[in-house]
Amino acid sequence: MGSIIYPPEIRGRPWPSMASTAKAFSPLDIAGLQLWVTAGITFAPNQWSDRSGLNHHFLQPTPTNQPTTDTDPGFAEVNFNGIQTWMAASFALAQPETIVICVAPQQSGVGTSPFDGISILTMALYHASSTAHTMFAQGAATSGSQNVASIADGVFRVWSFQYAGTSSFMRQNGTQSASGLINLTEGSSPANGMTLGGLGNHGAQFKMAVAEICIYNRALSAGEMRSVELYQGTPRGIAIA
């Protein structure tokens, strides 16, 4: 009787046809992606290129206003100095929408904003003090805010902002703010695009480091939002709840 030849998986090796073919998650897998930028992949001082395929690039043609890049925490980041560096992307930006950003605020003080609508009709993570950050949208008619306290500067976190009227909320590393839902509205003139590094009128600058940004033109489900948060946070050592 001939010797018994065991199938490969019995000998500790999977059948070739059973090898994993799972596709890695990409922000493009979720419908509605309007802008996607990643430090270290698509950044140049004059243009932080959009990976969504829509060419919604962040631009800064003036050398003295251009941010820099480095890898201080072990991964690439784009640095805004809080004095004169900023970038702007022009595209339609209106509710409902979802913004997920991996960012480290690096200064305290009132009246500073890391990103917002390109006009003064602001949609932003507002750095109110060294221990408080606020999500807000300020429109022609009304505005609202939501605070998260006791947040140290210089620490990268994944922030998610969902702007959808009375269903608006903010999350930090996957956990929603304890202050609950608020009403955020852009008023009669929605902001057009986004500015990084200062308010849309460039009247207030913000010192910060940004690793990645994804913007969607709809309210993401909880599962979708978590997928984007994990995508941004896990490779950078950020635990997502």
N, CA and C of each residue as an Amber inpcrd file, in Angstrom:
protein
   723
   0.8480000  -1.1860000   0.0000000   0.0000000   0.0000000   0.0000000
   0.8920000   1.2470000   0.0000000   0.5690000   2.2030000  -0.8430000
   1.3870000   3.4010000  -0.9500000   1.2660000   4.2880000   0.2860000
   2.2230000   5.2070000   0.4500000   2.2020000   6.1200000   1.5860000
   1.0600000   7.1240000   1.4710000   0.5860000   7.5960000   2.6100000
  -0.5330000   8.5480000   2.6470000   0.0090000   9.9660000   2.5090000
  -0.5320000  10.6800000   1.5650000  -0.1420000  12.0780000   1.3700000
  -1.2350000  12.9650000   1.9550000  -0.9150000  13.6900000   3.0180000
  -1.9020000  14.5280000   3.6780000  -2.0740000  15.8370000   2.9210000
  -3.3000000  16.3760000   2.8960000  -3.5240000  17.6940000   2.2810000
  -2.6600000  18.7470000   2.9640000  -2.3110000  19.8000000   2.2560000
  -1.4200000  20.8260000   2.8280000  -1.9190000  21.4380000   4.1210000
  -3.2660000  21.6530000   4.2480000  -3.7370000  22.3220000   5.4480000
  -3.5810000  21.4490000   6.6790000  -3.5440000  20.1130000   6.4980000
  -3.3430000  19.2220000   7.6270000  -1.8960000  19.3040000   8.0960000
  -0.9920000  19.5720000   7.1540000   0.4070000  19.7150000   7.5090000
   0.7470000  21.1330000   7.9650000  -0.2810000  21.9270000   8.2560000
  -0.0580000  23.2620000   8.7900000  -0.0120000  24.3570000   7.7400000
  -0.3320000  23.9990000   6.5020000  -0.3220000  25.0030000   5.4450000
  -1.6990000  25.0280000   4.7850000  -2.2570000  26.1940000   4.5460000
  -3.5800000  26.2590000   3.9150000  -3.5080000  25.8790000   2.4450000
  -4.6420000  25.4210000   1.9170000  -4.7390000  25.2330000   0.4750000
  -4.4430000  26.5650000  -0.2020000  -3.7450000  26.5470000  -1.3210000
  -3.4950000  27.8140000  -2.0260000  -4.7540000  28.5960000  -2.3150000
  -5.8340000  27.8910000  -2.6410000  -7.0810000  28.5680000  -2.9840000
  -7.7700000  29.1530000  -1.7640000  -7.3090000  28.7570000  -0.5410000
  -7.9290000  29.2350000   0.6790000  -7.1480000  30.3870000   1.3080000
  -6.0810000  30.8150000   0.6810000  -5.3070000  31.9330000   1.2100000
  -6.1690000  33.1790000   1.2750000  -5.9240000  33.9990000   2.2790000
  -6.7500000  35.1860000   2.4770000  -6.6420000  36.1540000   1.3130000
  -7.7850000  36.5810000   0.8400000  -7.8350000  37.5840000  -0.2400000
  -8.5980000  38.8170000   0.2280000  -8.7270000  39.0030000   1.5530000
  -9.4890000  40.1280000   2.0950000  -8.8250000  41.4440000   1.6930000
  -9.6240000  42.3790000   1.2450000  -9.1290000  43.6770000   0.8100000
  -9.0070000  44.6020000   2.0210000  -7.8790000  45.2760000   2.1440000
  -7.6940000  46.2230000   3.2350000  -8.6610000  47.3840000   3.0870000
  -9.1570000  47.8980000   4.2350000 -10.1050000  49.0120000   4.1970000
  -9.4360000  50.2670000   3.6630000 -10.1990000  51.0210000   2.9060000
  -9.7840000  52.3320000   2.4260000 -10.9280000  53.3050000   2.6390000
 -10.6470000  54.5800000   2.9730000 -11.7280000  55.5670000   3.0650000
 -12.5690000  55.6590000   1.8040000 -12.0190000  55.2590000   0.6710000
 -12.7690000  55.2650000  -0.5850000 -13.8780000  54.2230000  -0.5930000
 -13.8150000  53.2540000   0.3230000 -14.8350000  52.2120000   0.3780000
 -16.1760000  52.7370000   0.8780000 -16.1810000  53.9030000   1.5040000
 -17.4050000  54.4990000   2.0370000 -17.8670000  55.5970000   1.0860000
 -19.1220000  55.5380000   0.7060000 -19.6620000  56.4870000  -0.2670000
 -19.6630000  57.9120000   0.2800000 -19.4350000  58.8630000  -0.6160000
 -19.5350000  60.2700000  -0.2580000 -18.2240000  60.9430000   0.0810000
 -17.0930000  60.2630000  -0.1180000 -15.8010000  60.8640000   0.2200000
 -15.5400000  62.0740000  -0.6810000 -15.3090000  63.2180000  -0.0570000
 -15.0860000  64.4660000  -0.7780000 -13.6380000  64.9410000  -0.7340000
 -12.9230000  64.5680000   0.3140000 -11.5310000  64.9700000   0.4510000
 -10.8240000  63.9770000   1.3530000  -9.5910000  63.6090000   0.9530000
  -8.7910000  62.6790000   1.7450000  -7.3300000  63.0510000   1.5420000
  -6.6940000  63.5100000   2.5920000  -5.2800000  63.8490000   2.5140000
  -4.5230000  63.1150000   3.6080000  -3.2920000  62.7230000   3.2960000
  -2.4660000  61.9590000   4.2220000  -1.0560000  62.5280000   4.2290000
  -0.5620000  62.8930000   5.3880000   0.8110000  63.3900000   5.5000000
   1.7800000  62.2760000   5.1200000   2.8410000  62.6330000   4.4150000
   3.8510000  61.6630000   4.0400000   3.5660000  60.9410000   2.7450000
   2.3390000  61.1050000   2.2160000   1.9860000  60.4450000   0.9580000
   1.6560000  61.4720000  -0.1140000   0.8620000  62.4640000   0.2450000
   0.3760000  63.4000000  -0.7790000   0.7450000  64.8470000  -0.4720000
   1.6960000  65.0720000   0.4410000   1.9780000  66.4470000   0.8530000
   3.1740000  67.0490000   0.1310000   2.9980000  68.2730000  -0.3160000
   4.0730000  69.1530000  -0.7450000   3.7430000  70.5190000  -0.1680000
   4.7390000  71.3680000   0.1290000   4.4540000  72.6380000   0.7890000
   3.4290000  73.5150000   0.0770000   3.3650000  73.4310000  -1.2460000
   2.4100000  74.2620000  -1.9910000   1.1020000  73.5540000  -2.2590000
   1.0490000  72.2380000  -2.0790000  -0.1850000  71.4890000  -2.3560000
  -0.2170000  70.1850000  -1.5770000  -1.2550000  70.0410000  -0.7450000
  -1.5130000  68.7720000  -0.0750000  -2.5930000  68.0940000  -0.8990000
  -2.1910000  67.1030000  -1.6960000  -3.0650000  66.5670000  -2.7430000
  -4.1530000  65.6600000  -2.1980000  -5.3370000  65.8250000  -2.7420000
  -6.5270000  65.0600000  -2.3830000  -6.4500000  63.6710000  -3.0030000
  -6.7070000  62.6420000  -2.1840000  -6.6870000  61.2510000  -2.6460000
  -8.0740000  60.7260000  -2.9890000  -9.1110000  61.5740000  -2.8710000
 -10.4780000  61.1160000  -3.1380000 -10.7550000  60.9450000  -4.6250000
  -9.9170000  61.5270000  -5.4760000 -10.1540000  61.5090000  -6.9110000
 -10.9120000  62.7240000  -7.4100000 -11.2770000  63.6270000  -6.4880000
 -12.0630000  64.8060000  -6.8490000 -11.2090000  66.0680000  -6.9790000
  -9.9250000  65.9480000  -6.7280000  -8.9960000  67.0820000  -6.8580000
  -9.3320000  68.2540000  -5.9390000  -9.7970000  67.9450000  -4.7320000
 -10.0700000  68.9800000  -3.7370000  -8.8070000  69.2210000  -2.9080000
  -7.7610000  69.6780000  -3.5580000  -6.4560000  69.8230000  -2.9150000
  -6.4130000  71.0210000  -1.9630000  -5.6310000  70.8780000  -0.8840000
  -5.2840000  72.0290000  -0.0640000  -4.1160000  72.7400000  -0.7490000
  -4.2560000  74.0510000  -0.9580000  -3.2500000  74.8070000  -1.6950000
  -2.6810000  75.9460000  -0.8580000  -1.4240000  76.2550000  -1.0890000
  -0.7970000  77.4430000  -0.5200000   0.3780000  77.8360000  -1.4260000
   0.1450000  78.7620000  -2.3610000   1.1940000  79.1350000  -3.3100000
   2.2640000  80.0650000  -2.7330000   1.9790000  80.7170000  -1.5970000
   2.9160000  81.6870000  -1.0370000   3.9120000  80.9960000  -0.1150000
   5.2070000  81.0090000  -0.4350000   6.2000000  80.2730000   0.3570000
   6.1940000  80.6150000   1.8440000   6.0180000  81.8750000   2.1920000
   6.0610000  82.2560000   3.6080000   4.8590000  81.7420000   4.3950000
   3.8070000  81.3120000   3.7000000   2.6080000  80.8000000   4.3610000
   2.5000000  79.2800000   4.2950000   3.5030000  78.6090000   3.7670000
   3.4410000  77.1680000   3.5860000   3.8330000  76.4080000   4.8520000
   3.0810000  75.3640000   5.2060000   3.4250000  74.5360000   6.3610000
   4.6140000  73.6350000   6.0420000   5.1100000  72.9530000   7.0590000
   6.2350000  72.0320000   6.9060000   5.7920000  70.6240000   7.2710000
   6.6860000  69.6670000   7.0850000   6.3570000  68.2840000   7.4420000
   7.5410000  67.6330000   8.1400000   7.2570000  66.6970000   9.0380000
   8.3060000  65.8940000   9.6720000   7.6860000  64.6160000  10.2110000
   8.4760000  63.8250000  10.9100000   8.0020000  62.5470000  11.4480000
   8.3430000  62.4290000  12.9270000   8.1900000  63.5120000  13.6720000
   8.5590000  63.5260000  15.0910000   7.9360000  62.4030000  15.9220000
   6.6070000  62.1350000  15.7860000   6.0420000  61.0790000  16.6310000
   6.2170000  59.6810000  16.0440000   7.0070000  59.5640000  14.9750000
   7.1920000  58.2630000  14.3480000   6.3570000  58.0790000  13.0940000
   5.5010000  59.0250000  12.8010000   4.7440000  58.9970000  11.5580000
   4.6830000  60.4130000  10.9980000   4.3780000  60.5030000   9.7410000
   4.4030000  61.8030000   9.0670000   3.3120000  62.7230000   9.5880000
   3.6280000  64.0070000   9.6420000   2.6720000  65.0150000  10.0700000
   2.9380000  66.3030000   9.2970000   1.9020000  67.1000000   9.1300000
   2.0310000  68.4200000   8.5190000   1.8750000  69.4420000   9.6270000
   2.8410000  70.3470000   9.7500000   2.8920000  71.2790000  10.8760000
   2.5320000  72.6990000  10.4610000   1.6070000  73.2880000  11.2180000
   1.2180000  74.6880000  11.0540000   1.7420000  75.4450000  12.2670000
   2.4230000  76.5720000  12.0440000   3.1930000  77.2000000  13.1120000
   2.4160000  78.1550000  14.0040000   1.1500000  78.3970000  13.7110000
   0.3560000  79.2800000  14.5590000   0.6390000  80.7440000  14.3370000
   1.4480000  81.0580000  13.3460000   1.8050000  82.4560000  13.0720000
   1.3410000  82.8890000  11.6890000   1.7290000  82.1320000  10.6690000
   1.4120000  82.5760000   9.3180000   1.2000000  81.4400000   8.3210000
   1.2190000  80.1910000   8.7630000   1.0760000  79.0890000   7.8090000
  -0.3570000  78.5810000   7.7710000  -0.8760000  78.3860000   6.5740000
  -2.2290000  77.8720000   6.3940000  -2.3790000  77.3590000   4.9670000
  -3.3960000  76.5190000   4.7520000  -3.7300000  76.0120000   3.4240000
  -5.2410000  76.0320000   3.2770000  -5.7190000  76.1460000   2.0440000
  -7.1590000  76.1980000   1.8030000  -7.5380000  75.2880000   0.6360000
  -8.7000000  74.6420000   0.7760000  -9.2780000  73.8240000  -0.2900000
 -10.6710000  74.3550000  -0.5860000 -10.9570000  74.6210000  -1.8460000
 -12.2500000  75.1840000  -2.2390000 -13.1300000  74.1050000  -2.8590000
 -14.2330000  73.8170000  -2.1900000 -15.2220000  72.8760000  -2.7130000
 -16.4840000  73.0300000  -1.8910000 -17.6030000  72.5810000  -2.4180000
 -18.8780000  72.7130000  -1.7090000 -18.8490000  71.8840000  -0.4380000
 -19.2130000  72.5050000   0.6690000 -19.1780000  71.8500000   1.9720000
 -20.4270000  72.2650000   2.7320000 -21.3950000  71.3820000   2.8220000
 -22.6670000  71.7200000   3.4550000 -23.2040000  70.5030000   4.1990000
 -24.0380000  70.7600000   5.2020000 -24.6350000  69.6790000   5.9780000
 -25.6440000  68.9040000   5.1230000 -25.7860000  67.5950000   5.4370000
 -25.0620000  66.8230000   6.4450000 -23.6740000  66.4380000   5.9360000
 -22.7380000  66.3140000   6.8580000 -21.3790000  65.9450000   6.4880000
 -20.6680000  65.3580000   7.6910000 -19.5840000  64.6340000   7.4000000
 -18.7820000  64.0170000   8.4450000 -17.3160000  64.3180000   8.1780000
 -16.6070000  64.7760000   9.2010000 -15.1860000  65.0680000   9.1080000
 -14.4610000  64.2110000  10.1350000 -13.4550000  63.4650000   9.6900000
 -12.6090000  62.6790000  10.5940000 -11.1780000  63.1580000  10.3740000
 -10.5220000  63.5960000  11.4500000  -9.2030000  64.2030000  11.3350000
  -8.3000000  63.7210000  12.4580000  -7.0900000  63.3220000  12.1140000
  -6.0810000  62.9560000  13.1070000  -5.1890000  64.1680000  13.2980000
  -5.2880000  64.7920000  14.4680000  -4.6480000  66.0860000  14.6880000
  -4.1350000  66.1900000  16.1220000  -3.0530000  66.9510000  16.2950000
  -2.5240000  67.2570000  17.6230000  -2.4820000  68.7660000  17.7920000
  -3.4180000  69.3580000  18.5690000  -3.3370000  70.7910000  18.8750000
  -2.0560000  71.0660000  19.6500000  -1.4160000  72.2060000  19.4030000
  -0.1340000  72.4890000  20.0360000  -0.0470000  73.8680000  20.6720000
  -1.1830000  74.4710000  20.9460000  -1.1300000  75.7490000  21.6520000
  -2.4390000  75.9900000  22.3730000  -2.3960000  76.7760000  23.4190000
  -3.6010000  77.1800000  24.1140000  -3.9270000  78.6140000  23.7120000
  -5.0810000  79.0550000  24.1490000  -5.4560000  80.4250000  23.8270000
  -6.8400000  80.4760000  23.2180000  -7.4730000  81.6010000  23.3550000
  -8.8320000  81.7790000  22.8490000  -8.7830000  82.3400000  21.4380000
  -9.7040000  81.9220000  20.6090000  -9.8180000  82.4940000  19.2740000
  -8.9640000  81.8080000  18.2400000  -8.6070000  80.5480000  18.4540000
  -7.8110000  79.8290000  17.4780000  -8.5560000  78.5930000  17.0150000
  -8.3630000  78.2410000  15.7680000  -9.1200000  77.1540000  15.1640000
  -8.2620000  76.3890000  14.1740000  -8.1200000  75.0750000  14.3110000
  -7.2600000  74.3410000  13.4010000  -7.8110000  74.1900000  11.9980000
  -9.1060000  74.1470000  11.8500000  -9.6740000  74.0500000  10.5110000
 -11.0890000  74.5850000  10.5330000 -11.5240000  75.1370000   9.4160000
 -12.8950000  75.6400000   9.3720000 -13.3040000  75.9110000   7.9460000
 -14.5280000  76.3740000   7.7710000 -15.0000000  76.7480000   6.4530000
 -14.1260000  77.8540000   5.8930000 -13.9890000  77.8760000   4.5830000
 -13.0700000  78.8160000   3.9720000 -13.5910000  80.2490000   4.0950000
 -14.8460000  80.4120000   4.4130000 -15.3760000  81.7370000   4.7040000
 -15.4560000  81.8780000   6.2220000 -15.9280000  83.0400000   6.6940000
 -16.0450000  83.2370000   8.1320000 -17.1970000  82.4210000   8.7100000
 -18.0370000  81.8530000   7.8550000 -19.0930000  80.9520000   8.3190000
 -18.4080000  79.6380000   8.6970000 -18.1150000  79.4980000   9.9580000
 -17.1070000  78.5500000  10.4060000 -17.6850000  77.1920000  10.7860000
 -16.9210000  76.1540000  10.4740000 -17.2050000  74.8030000  10.9400000
 -15.8840000  74.2890000  11.4680000 -15.7490000  74.0770000  12.7490000
 -14.4020000  73.9150000  13.2820000 -14.3260000  73.1040000  14.5560000
 -13.1040000  72.6350000  14.8270000 -12.7080000  72.2210000  16.1700000
 -12.0710000  73.4550000  16.7790000 -12.7220000  74.0410000  17.7560000
 -12.3080000  75.3380000  18.2940000 -11.5230000  75.1130000  19.5710000
 -10.3110000  75.6270000  19.6260000  -9.4220000  75.4340000  20.7690000
  -9.6450000  76.5830000  21.7500000 -10.5510000  76.3850000  22.6880000
 -10.9670000  77.4660000  23.5710000  -9.9460000  77.7720000  24.6570000
  -9.2230000  76.7630000  25.1100000  -8.2130000  76.9620000  26.1430000
  -7.3040000  75.7420000  26.1440000  -6.3940000  75.6900000  27.0910000
  -5.4810000  74.5500000  27.1490000  -6.1720000  73.2620000  27.5710000
  -7.3810000  73.3640000  28.0950000  -8.0840000  72.1680000  28.5600000
  -9.4750000  72.0190000  27.9650000  -9.7900000  72.7600000  26.9470000
 -11.1330000  72.6400000  26.3670000 -11.1010000  72.8530000  24.8660000
 -11.7930000  71.9800000  24.1670000 -11.9610000  72.0930000  22.7310000
 -13.4530000  72.0770000  22.4330000 -13.8490000  72.7640000  21.4230000
 -15.2660000  72.8750000  21.0990000 -15.4920000  72.6200000  19.6240000
 -16.5170000  71.8590000  19.3120000 -16.9650000  71.7480000  17.9330000
 -18.0540000  72.7840000  17.7260000 -17.9570000  73.5490000  16.6690000
 -19.0380000  74.4900000  16.4400000 -19.1790000  74.8230000  14.9630000
 -20.3610000  75.2940000  14.6140000 -20.6370000  75.8030000  13.2750000
 -21.3220000  77.1380000  13.4550000 -20.7750000  78.1540000  12.8830000
 -21.3300000  79.4980000  13.0420000 -21.8550000  79.9880000  11.7120000
 -23.1480000  80.2040000  11.6470000 -23.7490000  80.6410000  10.4040000
 -24.3550000  82.0220000  10.5160000 -25.0670000  82.4100000   9.4850000
 -25.6640000  83.7380000   9.4680000 -26.7790000  83.8720000  10.4940000
 -27.3880000  82.7510000  10.8540000 -28.5400000  82.8210000  11.7530000
 -28.2120000  82.3470000  13.1610000 -27.7130000  81.1220000  13.2930000
 -27.5020000  80.5560000  14.6230000 -26.2000000  79.7790000  14.6680000
 -25.7890000  79.4150000  15.8580000 -24.6010000  78.5810000  16.0240000
 -24.7710000  77.7500000  17.2790000 -23.9170000  76.7530000  17.4330000
 -23.9630000  75.9200000  18.6260000 -22.5770000  75.4000000  18.9160000
 -22.3920000  74.8480000  20.1040000 -21.0700000  74.3380000  20.4460000
 -21.1950000  73.1170000  21.3360000 -20.0860000  72.3840000  21.4140000
 -20.0310000  71.1700000  22.2070000 -18.6060000  71.0490000  22.7430000
 -18.4530000  70.9670000  24.0540000 -17.1260000  71.0040000  24.6610000
 -16.6150000  69.6180000  25.0360000 -15.3060000  69.4750000  24.9660000
 -14.6160000  68.3210000  25.5230000 -13.4990000  68.8800000  26.3900000
 -13.4950000  68.5440000  27.6740000 -12.5430000  69.1500000  28.6030000
 -11.3430000  68.2460000  28.8640000 -10.3290000  68.8240000  29.5030000
  -9.1420000  68.1100000  29.9700000  -8.4160000  67.3850000  28.8460000
  -8.0720000  68.1280000  27.8280000  -7.3420000  67.5770000  26.6920000
  -5.9880000  68.2590000  26.6010000  -4.9220000  67.4790000  26.7040000
  -3.5760000  68.0440000  26.6820000  -3.1630000  68.4080000  25.2670000
  -2.3650000  69.4550000  25.1440000  -1.8120000  69.8260000  23.8540000
  -0.7350000  68.8380000  23.4320000  -0.4750000  68.8010000  22.1320000
   0.6190000  68.0120000  21.5980000   0.3730000  66.5320000  21.4980000
  -0.8600000  66.0750000  21.7210000  -1.1860000  64.6540000  21.6700000
  -2.0900000  64.3980000  20.4690000  -1.6970000  63.4610000  19.6200000
  -2.5250000  63.1280000  18.4600000  -3.7640000  62.3580000  18.8980000
  -4.8900000  62.7790000  18.3700000  -6.1680000  62.1070000  18.5780000
  -6.9180000  62.0700000  17.2520000  -7.8690000  61.1470000  17.1750000
  -8.7430000  61.0950000  16.0120000 -10.0630000  61.7410000  16.4030000
 -10.3550000  62.8630000  15.7690000 -11.5920000  63.5910000  16.0370000
 -12.5840000  63.3380000  14.9030000 -13.8290000  63.0680000  15.2670000
 -14.8900000  62.9140000  14.2700000 -15.9650000  63.9520000  14.5530000
 -16.3780000  64.6520000  13.5140000 -17.4120000  65.6760000  13.6170000
 -18.5130000  65.3330000  12.6370000 -19.7100000  65.1720000  13.1490000
 -20.8440000  64.9520000  12.2610000 -21.7800000  66.1470000  12.3690000
 -21.8910000  66.8760000  11.2830000 -22.7390000  68.0680000  11.2250000
 -24.0460000  67.6900000  10.5410000 -25.1240000  67.6600000  11.3300000
 -26.4260000  67.2740000  10.7930000 -27.5320000  67.8660000  11.6560000
 -27.5270000  69.1830000  11.8040000 -28.5810000  69.8510000  12.5590000
 -28.6480000  69.3650000  13.9900000 -29.8360000  68.9660000  14.4320000
 -30.0290000  68.5380000  15.8180000 -29.3690000  67.2030000  16.1160000
 -28.8950000  66.5120000  15.0920000 -28.2120000  65.2350000  15.2940000
 -26.6950000  65.3790000  15.2410000 -26.1870000  66.6040000  15.3190000
 -24.7430000  66.8360000  15.2590000 -24.0530000  66.3430000  16.5280000
 -22.8360000  65.8430000  16.3660000 -22.0670000  65.4240000  17.5270000
 -20.5910000  65.3680000  17.1870000 -19.7770000  65.2240000  18.2300000
 -18.3360000  65.1230000  18.1080000 -17.8450000  63.8950000  18.8530000
 -16.8250000  63.2200000  18.3110000 -16.2160000  62.0730000  18.9730000
 -14.7100000  62.2760000  19.0740000 -14.1470000  61.8110000  20.1600000
 -12.7070000  61.8290000  20.3620000 -12.2350000  60.3990000  20.5560000
 -11.4030000  59.8980000  19.6330000 -10.9080000  58.5260000  19.6740000
 -12.0450000  57.5210000  19.8290000 -13.1440000  57.7880000  19.1420000
 -14.2670000  56.8610000  19.1120000 -15.3080000  57.0540000  20.1900000
 -15.0600000  57.9710000  21.1310000 -16.0070000  58.2070000  22.2150000
 -16.7040000  59.5380000  22.0220000 -18.0340000  59.5200000  22.0490000
 -18.7920000  60.7480000  21.8340000 -18.7210000  61.6430000  23.0560000
 -18.7150000  62.9520000  22.8120000 -18.6910000  63.9250000  23.8910000
 -19.8610000  63.7060000  24.8390000 -19.5810000  63.8440000  26.1490000
 -20.6040000  63.6280000  27.1630000 -21.6940000  64.6820000  27.1320000
 -21.4280000  65.8050000  26.4610000 -22.4180000  66.8780000  26.4650000
 -23.5810000  66.6130000  25.5140000 -23.5070000  65.5090000  24.7570000
 -24.6600000  65.0910000  23.9800000 -24.8650000  65.8280000  22.6750000
 -26.0580000  65.6950000  22.1400000 -26.3700000  66.2560000  20.8490000
 -26.6860000  67.7380000  20.9480000 -26.3310000  68.4560000  19.9000000
 -26.6070000  69.8850000  19.8440000 -27.0850000  70.2370000  18.4470000
 -27.5980000  71.4320000  18.3040000 -28.0710000  71.8920000  17.0070000
 -27.0040000  72.7650000  16.3690000 -26.4360000  72.2860000  15.2880000
 -25.4450000  73.0580000  14.5510000 -26.0190000  73.4070000  13.1840000
 -25.9730000  74.6490000  12.8320000 -26.4600000  75.0600000  11.5260000
 -25.4890000  76.0390000  10.9070000 -25.4060000  76.0390000   9.6020000
 -24.5150000  76.9490000   8.9020000 -25.2150000  78.2330000   8.4980000
 -26.4670000  78.3890000   8.8680000 -27.1840000  79.5800000   8.4580000
 -27.5400000  79.5390000   6.9840000 -27.7330000  80.6880000   6.3790000
 -28.2110000  80.7450000   5.0010000 -27.1070000  80.6170000   3.9700000
 -25.8440000  80.7500000   4.3880000 -24.7220000  80.7060000   3.4450000
 -23.6930000  79.6870000   3.9130000 -23.7920000  78.4350000   3.4460000
 -22.8690000  77.4150000   3.9020000 -21.4260000  77.7640000   3.5510000
 -20.5120000  77.3140000   4.4020000 -19.0900000  77.5310000   4.1280000
 -18.7000000  76.8190000   2.8450000 -17.7780000  77.4000000   2.1100000
 -17.3130000  76.8270000   0.8570000 -15.8870000  76.3330000   1.0420000
 -15.7530000  75.0310000   1.2780000 -14.4300000  74.4750000   1.4270000
 -13.9130000  74.5240000   2.8430000 -12.5860000  74.4480000   2.9880000
 -11.9890000  74.3580000   4.3060000 -10.6210000  75.0220000   4.3260000
 -10.3120000  75.6510000   5.4550000  -8.9830000  76.2030000   5.7010000
  -8.3240000  75.4280000   6.8320000  -7.0520000  75.0770000   6.6530000
  -6.2570000  74.4510000   7.7060000  -5.2650000  75.4720000   8.2400000
  -5.1310000  75.5460000   9.5590000  -4.1240000  76.4060000  10.1460000
  -4.6280000  77.7420000  10.6330000  -5.8900000  78.0640000  10.3750000
  -6.4300000  79.3320000  10.8320000  -7.8640000  79.4980000  10.3910000
  -8.5160000  80.5500000  10.8760000  -9.8830000  80.8270000  10.4690000
  -9.9380000  81.1400000   8.9890000 -11.1250000  81.0020000   8.4180000
 -11.2840000  81.1940000   6.9910000 -10.8620000  82.5550000   6.4940000
 -10.9710000  83.5740000   7.3600000 -10.5180000  84.9160000   6.9650000
  -9.0570000  85.1370000   7.3340000  -8.4180000  84.0500000   7.8430000
  -7.0040000  84.0470000   8.2040000  -6.6930000  85.0540000   9.3040000
  -7.7150000  85.4010000  10.0820000  -7.5190000  86.3680000  11.1440000
  -7.0110000  85.7530000  12.4300000  -7.0620000  84.4260000  12.5610000
  -6.5610000  83.7460000  13.7510000  -5.8400000  82.4770000  13.3120000
  -4.5900000  82.3500000  13.6610000  -3.7940000  81.1960000  13.2690000
  -3.7960000  80.1510000  14.3800000  -3.4330000  78.9320000  14.0230000
  -3.4700000  77.8450000  14.9960000  -2.2420000  76.9610000  14.8330000
  -1.5260000  76.7130000  15.9240000  -0.3680000  75.8330000  15.8970000
  -0.8280000  74.3980000  16.1050000  -0.5480000  73.5390000  15.1420000
  -1.0330000  72.1660000  15.2210000  -0.2530000  71.2930000  14.2580000
  -0.3860000  69.9800000  14.4520000   0.1580000  68.9890000  13.5350000
  -0.9960000  68.1170000  13.0600000  -1.0660000  67.8620000  11.7630000
  -2.1520000  67.0800000  11.1660000  -1.5600000  65.8770000  10.4470000
  -2.1340000  64.7000000  10.6950000  -1.6550000  63.4830000  10.0410000
  -2.5470000  63.0440000   8.8930000  -3.8660000  63.1960000   9.0620000
  -4.7730000  62.7110000   8.0140000  -6.1440000  63.3460000   8.1820000
  -6.8480000  63.5350000   7.0680000  -8.1980000  64.1060000   7.0810000
  -9.0560000  63.3690000   6.0640000 -10.2750000  63.0240000   6.4560000
 -11.2820000  62.4800000   5.5330000 -12.5680000  63.2810000   5.7210000
 -13.1670000  63.7280000   4.6280000 -14.4210000  64.4820000   4.6770000
 -15.4390000  63.7980000   3.7700000 -16.6360000  63.5740000   4.3170000
 -17.7270000  62.9500000   3.5690000 -18.9030000  63.9110000   3.4690000
 -19.6440000  63.8160000   2.3880000 -20.7610000  64.7340000   2.1710000
 -22.0910000  64.1890000   2.6810000 -22.0190000  63.3500000   3.7000000
 -23.2230000  62.8040000   4.3170000 -22.9160000  62.4100000   5.7500000
 -23.9670000  62.1070000   6.5030000 -23.8000000  61.6220000   7.8700000
 -23.4660000  60.1350000   7.8180000 -22.2840000  59.7680000   8.2740000
 -21.9000000  58.3620000   8.2790000 -22.6110000  57.6100000   9.3860000
 -22.8240000  56.3170000   9.1700000 -23.3450000  55.4680000  10.2350000
 -22.2570000  55.2750000  11.2950000 -22.6510000  54.7670000  12.4540000
 -21.6920000  54.5360000  13.5250000 -20.5940000  53.5740000  13.0710000
 -20.9790000  52.5370000  12.3420000 -20.0070000  51.5680000  11.8560000
 -19.0500000  52.1630000  10.8440000 -19.5710000  52.9870000   9.9490000
 -18.7240000  53.6340000   8.9540000 -17.7310000  54.5910000   9.6120000
 -18.2320000  55.3650000  10.5690000 -17.3670000  56.3180000  11.2530000
 -16.2500000  55.5870000  11.9950000 -16.5920000  54.5060000  12.6500000
 -15.5880000  53.7430000  13.3800000 -14.5370000  53.1660000  12.4260000
 -14.9570000  52.7340000  11.2580000 -13.9950000  52.1920000  10.2880000
 -12.9540000  53.2400000   9.9000000 -13.4080000  54.4810000   9.6960000
 -12.4820000  55.5530000   9.3310000 -11.5940000  55.9120000  10.5220000
 -12.1900000  55.9430000  11.7170000 -11.4070000  56.2380000  12.9190000
 -10.3110000  55.1960000  13.1360000 -10.6470000  53.9210000  12.9830000
  -9.6570000  52.8600000  13.1300000  -8.5840000  52.9720000  12.0610000
  -8.9960000  53.3090000  10.8520000  -8.0450000  53.4440000   9.7470000
  -7.0100000  54.5260000  10.0470000  -7.4720000  55.6420000  10.6050000
  -6.5430000  56.7250000  10.9190000  -5.7580000  56.4640000  12.2010000
  -6.4050000  55.8930000  13.2070000  -5.7810000  55.7860000  14.5140000
  -4.8670000  54.6060000  14.7200000  -5.2740000  53.4210000  14.2960000
  -4.5310000  52.2040000  14.6100000  -3.0850000  52.2170000  14.1210000
  -2.8060000  52.6020000  12.8670000  -1.4080000  52.5990000  12.4170000
  -0.5390000  53.6100000  13.1640000  -1.1750000  54.5700000  13.8120000
  -0.4380000  55.6140000  14.5340000  -0.4210000  55.3690000  16.0340000
  -0.8640000  54.1900000  16.4460000  -0.8240000  53.8290000  17.8560000
  -1.8740000  54.5030000  18.7070000  -2.9720000  54.9570000  18.0930000
  -4.0530000  55.6210000  18.8140000  -5.1670000  54.6110000  19.0500000
  -5.4990000  54.3620000  20.3080000  -6.5570000  53.4000000  20.6480000
  -7.9210000  54.0330000  20.3780000  -8.7520000  53.3280000  19.6220000
 -10.1080000  53.7820000  19.3250000 -11.0990000  52.9610000  20.1410000
 -11.9610000  53.6340000  20.8820000 -12.9120000  52.9430000  21.7640000
 -13.9090000  52.1350000  20.9500000
